[in-house]
Amino acid sequence: MTEAELRALFDEIDTDGDGRINIVELAEGIKAEGGQGHLAEEVKKAMEADANHDGVLDFEEFRTLLK
């Protein structure tokens, strides 16, 4: 995935446009991308990328998650 594609996906999931993806936006994004199975587990695993433990994913953390 290119940098531009990553940014576009991040911006799509960041529905309130604050430059951070919160847990609700993340859950909605996973569902929109066809996430199946245990949504809570998928969200919890994705939030492990929250390096500074502020409860949201910034673009750098999101990039790390998708590598």
N, CA, C and O atoms as a GROMACS GRO file, in nm:
protein
  268
    1MET      N    1   0.085  -0.117   0.000
    1MET     CA    2   0.000   0.000   0.000
    1MET      C    3   0.090   0.124   0.000
    1MET      O    4   0.183   0.135   0.080
    2THR      N    5   0.062   0.216  -0.090
    2THR     CA    6   0.143   0.337  -0.099
    2THR      C    7   0.110   0.433   0.016
    2THR      O    8   0.010   0.418   0.084
    3GLU      N    9   0.196   0.530   0.034
    3GLU     CA   10   0.175   0.633   0.136
    3GLU      C   11   0.042   0.706   0.111
    3GLU      O   12  -0.032   0.734   0.205
    4ALA      N   13   0.014   0.737  -0.014
    4ALA     CA   14  -0.111   0.807  -0.048
    4ALA      C   15  -0.233   0.720  -0.018
    4ALA      O   16  -0.335   0.770   0.030
    5GLU      N   17  -0.221   0.591  -0.046
    5GLU     CA   18  -0.332   0.500  -0.015
    5GLU      C   19  -0.353   0.487   0.135
    5GLU      O   20  -0.466   0.483   0.183
    6LEU      N   21  -0.242   0.479   0.209
    6LEU     CA   22  -0.252   0.475   0.355
    6LEU      C   23  -0.320   0.599   0.409
    6LEU      O   24  -0.408   0.591   0.494
    7ARG      N   25  -0.279   0.715   0.358
    7ARG     CA   26  -0.338   0.842   0.404
    7ARG      C   27  -0.486   0.847   0.370
    7ARG      O   28  -0.566   0.891   0.452
    8ALA      N   29  -0.522   0.804   0.252
    8ALA     CA   30  -0.663   0.805   0.211
    8ALA      C   31  -0.746   0.714   0.301
    8ALA      O   32  -0.857   0.751   0.341
    9LEU      N   33  -0.695   0.596   0.333
    9LEU     CA   34  -0.766   0.504   0.421
    9LEU      C   35  -0.777   0.563   0.562
    9LEU      O   36  -0.883   0.556   0.624
   10PHE      N   37  -0.668   0.621   0.611
   10PHE     CA   38  -0.670   0.685   0.743
   10PHE      C   39  -0.777   0.794   0.746
   10PHE      O   40  -0.857   0.800   0.840
   11ASP      N   41  -0.777   0.879   0.645
   11ASP     CA   42  -0.874   0.989   0.641
   11ASP      C   43  -1.017   0.938   0.631
   11ASP      O   44  -1.109   1.000   0.684
   12GLU      N   45  -1.036   0.826   0.562
   12GLU     CA   46  -1.170   0.767   0.551
   12GLU      C   47  -1.219   0.715   0.687
   12GLU      O   48  -1.336   0.732   0.722
   13ILE      N   49  -1.130   0.653   0.762
   13ILE     CA   50  -1.166   0.598   0.893
   13ILE      C   51  -1.182   0.709   0.996
   13ILE      O   52  -1.266   0.700   1.085
   14ASP      N   53  -1.101   0.814   0.985
   14ASP     CA   54  -1.106   0.928   1.077
   14ASP      C   55  -1.226   1.017   1.043
   14ASP      O   56  -1.211   1.125   0.986
   15THR      N   57  -1.344   0.969   1.078
   15THR     CA   58  -1.468   1.034   1.034
   15THR      C   59  -1.489   1.173   1.093
   15THR      O   60  -1.559   1.254   1.032
   16ASP      N   61  -1.432   1.203   1.209
   16ASP     CA   62  -1.451   1.337   1.265
   16ASP      C   63  -1.341   1.434   1.221
   16ASP      O   64  -1.346   1.552   1.255
   17GLY      N   65  -1.243   1.382   1.146
   17GLY     CA   66  -1.141   1.468   1.086
   17GLY      C   67  -1.044   1.532   1.183
   17GLY      O   68  -0.984   1.634   1.152
   18ASP      N   69  -1.028   1.473   1.303
   18ASP     CA   70  -0.938   1.534   1.401
   18ASP      C   71  -0.793   1.486   1.390
   18ASP      O   72  -0.709   1.525   1.471
   19GLY      N   73  -0.764   1.402   1.290
   19GLY     CA   74  -0.628   1.355   1.271
   19GLY      C   75  -0.591   1.237   1.358
   19GLY      O   76  -0.475   1.198   1.364
   20ARG      N   77  -0.690   1.180   1.426
   20ARG     CA   78  -0.668   1.064   1.512
   20ARG      C   79  -0.786   0.969   1.494
   20ARG      O   80  -0.899   1.012   1.471
   21ILE      N   81  -0.758   0.841   1.504
   21ILE     CA   82  -0.864   0.740   1.494
   21ILE      C   83  -0.892   0.689   1.634
   21ILE      O   84  -0.807   0.629   1.699
   22ASN      N   85  -1.015   0.715   1.680
   22ASN     CA   86  -1.052   0.665   1.813
   22ASN      C   87  -1.108   0.524   1.800
   22ASN      O   88  -1.124   0.472   1.689
   23ILE      N   89  -1.139   0.464   1.911
   23ILE     CA   90  -1.180   0.324   1.913
   23ILE      C   91  -1.312   0.302   1.838
   23ILE      O   92  -1.329   0.198   1.774
   24VAL      N   93  -1.404   0.397   1.844
   24VAL     CA   94  -1.531   0.385   1.773
   24VAL      C   95  -1.508   0.393   1.622
   24VAL      O   96  -1.562   0.313   1.546
   25GLU      N   97  -1.426   0.490   1.579
   25GLU     CA   98  -1.394   0.503   1.437
   25GLU      C   99  -1.323   0.377   1.387
   25GLU      O  100  -1.348   0.330   1.277
   26LEU      N  101  -1.234   0.324   1.470
   26LEU     CA  102  -1.160   0.204   1.432
   26LEU      C  103  -1.255   0.086   1.414
   26LEU      O  104  -1.245   0.013   1.316
   27ALA      N  105  -1.347   0.068   1.507
   27ALA     CA  106  -1.444  -0.042   1.496
   27ALA      C  107  -1.529  -0.026   1.370
   27ALA      O  108  -1.554  -0.124   1.299
   28GLU      N  109  -1.574   0.096   1.343
   28GLU     CA  110  -1.654   0.121   1.222
   28GLU      C  111  -1.571   0.095   1.097
   28GLU      O  112  -1.621   0.039   0.999
   29GLY      N  113  -1.445   0.134   1.100
   29GLY     CA  114  -1.356   0.112   0.986
   29GLY      C  115  -1.333  -0.036   0.960
   29GLY      O  116  -1.332  -0.079   0.844
   30ILE      N  117  -1.314  -0.113   1.066
   30ILE     CA  118  -1.294  -0.257   1.051
   30ILE      C  119  -1.420  -0.320   0.992
   30ILE      O  120  -1.412  -0.404   0.903
   31LYS      N  121  -1.536  -0.279   1.041
   31LYS     CA  122  -1.661  -0.333   0.987
   31LYS      C  123  -1.677  -0.294   0.840
   31LYS      O  124  -1.717  -0.377   0.758
   32ALA      N  125  -1.646  -0.170   0.806
   32ALA     CA  126  -1.661  -0.122   0.668
   32ALA      C  127  -1.567  -0.194   0.572
   32ALA      O  128  -1.599  -0.214   0.455
   33GLU      N  129  -1.451  -0.233   0.622
   33GLU     CA  130  -1.353  -0.303   0.539
   33GLU      C  131  -1.380  -0.453   0.534
   33GLU      O  132  -1.299  -0.530   0.481
   34GLY      N  133  -1.493  -0.495   0.591
   34GLY     CA  134  -1.531  -0.636   0.583
   34GLY      C  135  -1.477  -0.722   0.695
   34GLY      O  136  -1.474  -0.844   0.683
   35GLY      N  137  -1.435  -0.659   0.804
   35GLY     CA  138  -1.386  -0.735   0.918
   35GLY      C  139  -1.493  -0.829   0.969
   35GLY      O  140  -1.607  -0.788   0.994
   36GLN      N  141  -1.458  -0.951   0.984
   36GLN     CA  142  -1.551  -1.052   1.032
   36GLN      C  143  -1.497  -1.108   1.163
   36GLN      O  144  -1.387  -1.075   1.206
   37GLY      N  145  -1.576  -1.191   1.224
   37GLY     CA  146  -1.529  -1.255   1.345
   37GLY      C  147  -1.558  -1.170   1.467
   37GLY      O  148  -1.664  -1.107   1.477
   38HIS      N  149  -1.466  -1.168   1.558
   38HIS     CA  150  -1.484  -1.101   1.686
   38HIS      C  151  -1.432  -0.958   1.676
   38HIS      O  152  -1.313  -0.933   1.690
   39LEU      N  153  -1.523  -0.865   1.653
   39LEU     CA  154  -1.486  -0.725   1.633
   39LEU      C  155  -1.408  -0.671   1.752
   39LEU      O  156  -1.307  -0.602   1.733
   40ALA      N  157  -1.452  -0.701   1.873
   40ALA     CA  158  -1.383  -0.650   1.992
   40ALA      C  159  -1.238  -0.696   1.994
   40ALA      O  160  -1.149  -0.619   2.031
   41GLU      N  161  -1.213  -0.820   1.956
   41GLU     CA  162  -1.076  -0.872   1.954
   41GLU      C  163  -0.994  -0.803   1.847
   41GLU      O  164  -0.876  -0.773   1.868
   42GLU      N  165  -1.055  -0.779   1.730
   42GLU     CA  166  -0.983  -0.711   1.622
   42GLU      C  167  -0.946  -0.569   1.662
   42GLU      O  168  -0.835  -0.522   1.635
   43VAL      N  169  -1.039  -0.500   1.728
   43VAL     CA  170  -1.013  -0.363   1.773
   43VAL      C  171  -0.903  -0.363   1.878
   43VAL      O  172  -0.811  -0.282   1.872
   44LYS      N  173  -0.912  -0.454   1.974
   44LYS     CA  174  -0.811  -0.461   2.080
   44LYS      C  175  -0.673  -0.486   2.020
   44LYS      O  176  -0.576  -0.422   2.059
   45LYS      N  177  -0.666  -0.578   1.926
   45LYS     CA  178  -0.536  -0.608   1.862
   45LYS      C  179  -0.484  -0.485   1.787
   45LYS      O  180  -0.366  -0.453   1.794
   46ALA      N  181  -0.572  -0.417   1.715
   46ALA     CA  182  -0.530  -0.299   1.640
   46ALA      C  183  -0.483  -0.188   1.733
   46ALA      O  184  -0.389  -0.115   1.701
   47MET      N  185  -0.547  -0.175   1.849
   47MET     CA  186  -0.509  -0.068   1.942
   47MET      C  187  -0.373  -0.094   2.007
   47MET      O  188  -0.319  -0.006   2.073
   48GLU      N  189  -0.318  -0.213   1.989
   48GLU     CA  190  -0.183  -0.240   2.037
   48GLU      C  191  -0.081  -0.152   1.964
   48GLU      O  192   0.031  -0.135   2.012
   49ALA      N  193  -0.119  -0.097   1.850
   49ALA     CA  194  -0.032  -0.006   1.775
   49ALA      C  195  -0.027   0.133   1.838
   49ALA      O  196   0.051   0.218   1.795
   50ASP      N  197  -0.109   0.158   1.940
   50ASP     CA  198  -0.113   0.287   2.009
   50ASP      C  199   0.011   0.301   2.096
   50ASP      O  200   0.008   0.275   2.217
   51ALA      N  201   0.121   0.341   2.033
   51ALA     CA  202   0.252   0.343   2.098
   51ALA      C  203   0.260   0.435   2.220
   51ALA      O  204   0.329   0.404   2.316
   52ASN      N  205   0.189   0.547   2.216
   52ASN     CA  206   0.197   0.641   2.329
   52ASN      C  207   0.082   0.622   2.428
   52ASN      O  208   0.070   0.699   2.523
   53HIS      N  209   0.000   0.522   2.406
   53HIS     CA  210  -0.108   0.483   2.499
   53HIS      C  211  -0.204   0.596   2.531
   53HIS      O  212  -0.247   0.611   2.646
   54ASP      N  213  -0.239   0.676   2.428
   54ASP     CA  214  -0.334   0.784   2.450
   54ASP      C  215  -0.476   0.747   2.411
   54ASP      O  216  -0.567   0.830   2.416
   55GLY      N  217  -0.496   0.622   2.370
   55GLY     CA  218  -0.630   0.573   2.339
   55GLY      C  219  -0.677   0.600   2.197
   55GLY      O  220  -0.790   0.568   2.163
   56VAL      N  221  -0.591   0.658   2.115
   56VAL     CA  222  -0.623   0.685   1.975
   56VAL      C  223  -0.502   0.651   1.889
   56VAL      O  224  -0.390   0.640   1.940
   57LEU      N  225  -0.525   0.634   1.759
   57LEU     CA  226  -0.416   0.609   1.666
   57LEU      C  227  -0.393   0.732   1.580
   57LEU      O  228  -0.484   0.779   1.512
   58ASP      N  229  -0.270   0.784   1.584
   58ASP     CA  230  -0.236   0.890   1.491
   58ASP      C  231  -0.188   0.824   1.361
   58ASP      O  232  -0.183   0.701   1.353
   59PHE      N  233  -0.153   0.903   1.261
   59PHE     CA  234  -0.118   0.845   1.132
   59PHE      C  235   0.005   0.754   1.142
   59PHE      O  236   0.007   0.649   1.079
   60GLU      N  237   0.105   0.794   1.219
   60GLU     CA  238   0.226   0.711   1.230
   60GLU      C  239   0.194   0.576   1.293
   60GLU      O  240   0.245   0.473   1.248
   61GLU      N  241   0.110   0.574   1.395
   61GLU     CA  242   0.071   0.449   1.459
   61GLU      C  243  -0.012   0.364   1.362
   61GLU      O  244   0.004   0.242   1.357
   62PHE      N  245  -0.099   0.429   1.286
   62PHE     CA  246  -0.180   0.361   1.186
   62PHE      C  247  -0.092   0.297   1.080
   62PHE      O  248  -0.115   0.183   1.040
   63ARG      N  249   0.008   0.371   1.036
   63ARG     CA  250   0.102   0.319   0.935
   63ARG      C  251   0.172   0.194   0.990
   63ARG      O  252   0.185   0.094   0.920
   64THR      N  253   0.217   0.201   1.115
   64THR     CA  254   0.282   0.086   1.177
   64THR      C  255   0.189  -0.035   1.184
   64THR      O  256   0.230  -0.148   1.161
   65LEU      N  257   0.064  -0.009   1.217
   65LEU     CA  258  -0.036  -0.115   1.226
   65LEU      C  259  -0.051  -0.188   1.093
   65LEU      O  260  -0.063  -0.310   1.091
   66LEU      N  261  -0.049  -0.116   0.984
   66LEU     CA  262  -0.076  -0.177   0.853
   66LEU      C  263   0.048  -0.230   0.783
   66LEU      O  264   0.037  -0.284   0.673
   67LYS      N  265   0.165  -0.216   0.844
   67LYS     CA  266   0.287  -0.272   0.782
   67LYS      C  267   0.292  -0.421   0.801
   67LYS      O  268   0.386  -0.486   0.757
   0.00000   0.00000   0.00000
